[in-house]
Amino acid sequence: MRKIKDPTLFQSIRKFLTEDMPVVRKKSVNTIDAYRYTINLFLIFLREKHNKLLSSVTAKDFCQNNVLDFMDWLLKVRGNKASTVNLRLKHIKRFCRFLMDENILLISELSSIQRIADIPNATEDNIKFLTVQETKLILSQPDINKTVGLRDNFFLYLLYDSGCRIQEILDLKLRDFVIQKDTAELHIVGKGNKYRVTPISQELIPKFERYCSIYHQASSYEDYLFYTIRKGVRSQLSSDAAQSFIKKYGDKARNFASEIPHLHPHLFRHTRAMHLYMAGMPLELISQWLGHSQMETSLIYARATTEMKRKAIDKISSAENSVFKGDEKFKYADNETVIRQLYGLM
């Protein structure tokens, strides 16, 4: 056991609860008790989920990742309603703002804490997405031995793999699918005419080439990648037509797995984002991948299910832990009740 690692944090907690809230902000006793309860809950969460003793908690533990996990813990482990979770989030945000106002953290750390303010409220329903097994089942439904089935198979794979919005897929020109040696990428113009490049899985290259060998034998690079021909006139594939065959394959797949939800194009986008997140892709990259204008839009994927626990190691905290190896023992380190009393948490 070691002495309190970050005494300034606990001094700040006491100041927040005994000076800032009652004196500066004129908050009622009940309101202050609610804030105290929330901070205590967060400390309990750190102990239960991250094995953090009270004496080892630092200001850096009040970070976006931990707050997101805290919300998930309240919803799934403690069974709190979304309204309760949102109240706890409000309390944590207010306390973190106080830490920033008190200059408890270094300037280089403020951006991490600031992102807490961007965390959206919890909702009662988790975002819907397909499991890997369900996705594979749906992608296998088109009959690739038929011309239209070959097109639909490639369309569904591309819709999932790229994470594109349906209109972004429909707007693709033949030139936008770029192959360089054994890699491929999509050149996309998304919402607000924002341009982005998205890498495409290598497995889609032969699907693209086979599709083109049938559908683009004499095409211009300016032709739409997906099209229909009516009365001899080639035109862009419509959203209604795409959604129609997507629904058809969802219905077929549901004969084998009844739990598959209603299939619509945006479900593939959510599914791809969730699969990337579960595979360890950082939210910042997922945001860029999906073409979100603001990173906080992608935060829904961080709280969507309890199956996705973060696996990233906090290298900064690990480095800090090694610095204090030689510190003397703190006489109250094994007495959390005393620590709470000392810093106004009781």
Residue pairs with C-beta under 8 A, 6 or more apart in sequence:
1 53
1 55
1 329
1 330
1 333
1 334
2 55
2 56
2 324
2 327
2 328
2 329
2 330
2 333
3 55
3 327
3 328
3 329
3 330
3 333
4 10
4 55
4 330
4 332
4 333
4 339
5 55
5 56
5 57
5 58
5 320
5 324
6 57
6 58
6 59
8 59
8 104
9 57
9 58
9 59
9 99
9 104
10 339
10 342
10 343
11 343
12 59
12 98
12 99
12 102
12 104
13 39
13 95
13 343
13 344
13 345
14 342
14 343
14 344
15 102
16 35
16 95
16 98
17 32
17 35
17 36
17 39
17 344
17 345
18 344
20 98
21 27
21 31
21 32
21 35
22 29
22 32
27 35
34 87
34 91
35 91
35 94
35 95
36 344
36 345
38 87
38 88
38 91
38 92
38 95
39 91
39 92
39 95
39 345
40 340
40 345
41 70
41 74
41 88
42 62
42 70
42 88
42 92
43 52
43 54
43 57
43 345
45 66
45 69
45 70
45 73
45 74
46 52
46 57
46 61
46 66
47 53
47 54
48 73
49 69
49 73
50 61
50 66
52 61
53 333
53 336
54 336
54 339
54 340
55 330
55 332
55 333
55 336
55 339
58 317
58 320
59 99
59 104
59 105
59 109
60 105
60 109
60 112
60 316
60 317
60 320
62 92
62 95
62 96
62 99
62 113
62 116
63 112
63 113
63 116
64 112
64 113
64 115
64 116
64 118
64 119
65 310
65 312
65 314
67 89
67 92
67 116
67 119
68 119
68 299
68 302
68 303
69 309
69 310
70 88
70 92
71 85
71 88
71 89
71 119
71 122
71 303
72 303
72 306
74 80
74 84
74 85
74 88
75 82
75 85
75 122
76 306
80 88
81 124
82 121
82 122
82 123
82 124
85 121
85 122
86 121
86 122
89 119
89 121
89 122
92 116
93 116
93 117
93 119
96 113
96 116
96 117
97 117
99 105
99 113
100 110
100 113
100 114
105 113
118 295
118 296
118 299
119 296
119 299
120 296
120 299
120 300
122 303
126 304
126 305
127 270
127 274
127 300
127 301
127 304
128 261
128 267
128 270
129 267
129 270
129 271
129 273
129 274
129 275
129 304
130 138
130 260
130 261
130 267
130 268
130 271
132 275
133 257
134 253
134 257
134 259
134 260
135 160
135 271
135 275
137 253
137 256
137 257
137 260
138 156
138 249
138 250
138 253
138 260
138 263
139 153
139 156
139 157
139 160
141 249
141 252
141 253
142 149
142 150
142 152
142 153
142 156
142 249
143 149
144 150
144 153
147 214
150 210
150 211
150 214
151 211
151 214
151 215
151 226
152 245
152 249
153 207
154 204
154 207
154 208
154 210
154 211
155 169
155 226
155 242
155 245
156 246
156 249
156 268
157 203
157 204
157 207
158 164
158 169
158 186
158 200
158 204
158 208
159 166
159 169
159 246
159 265
159 268
159 269
160 268
160 271
160 272
161 200
161 201
161 204
161 272
162 168
162 169
162 186
162 188
162 198
162 200
162 272
163 198
163 268
163 269
163 272
163 273
163 276
163 289
163 290
164 186
164 188
164 190
164 198
164 269
165 190
165 191
165 265
165 266
165 269
165 291
166 239
166 242
166 243
166 265
166 266
167 239
168 188
168 189
168 190
168 291
169 225
169 226
169 242
169 265
170 224
170 226
170 236
170 237
170 238
170 239
170 242
171 189
171 224
171 236
172 186
172 188
172 224
172 225
172 226
173 221
173 222
173 223
173 224
173 225
174 212
174 216
174 219
174 220
174 221
174 222
174 223
174 224
174 225
175 187
175 221
175 222
176 186
176 187
176 188
176 225
177 184
177 186
177 200
177 208
177 225
178 184
178 185
178 186
178 187
179 205
179 208
182 202
182 205
183 199
183 202
184 199
184 200
184 201
184 202
184 204
184 205
184 208
185 197
185 198
185 199
185 200
186 197
186 198
186 200
187 195
187 197
188 195
188 196
188 197
188 198
188 291
189 195
190 196
190 291
191 291
191 293
192 293
194 291
194 293
196 288
196 291
198 289
212 219
215 227
216 223
223 234
224 234
224 235
224 236
224 237
226 236
226 237
226 242
227 234
227 235
227 236
227 237
228 234
228 235
228 236
228 237
228 238
228 241
229 235
239 265
242 265
243 264
243 265
246 263
246 264
246 265
247 262
247 263
247 264
249 263
250 260
250 262
250 263
251 263
253 260
253 263
254 260
261 267
269 290
270 301
273 286
273 289
273 290
273 298
273 301
274 301
274 304
274 305
274 308
276 285
276 286
276 289
277 283
277 286
277 301
277 302
277 308
278 307
278 308
280 311
280 312
281 289
282 312
283 295
283 298
283 299
283 301
283 302
284 295
286 298
286 301
287 294
287 295
287 297
287 298
290 298
292 298
301 308
302 308
332 338
332 339
332 342
337 346
339 345
340 346
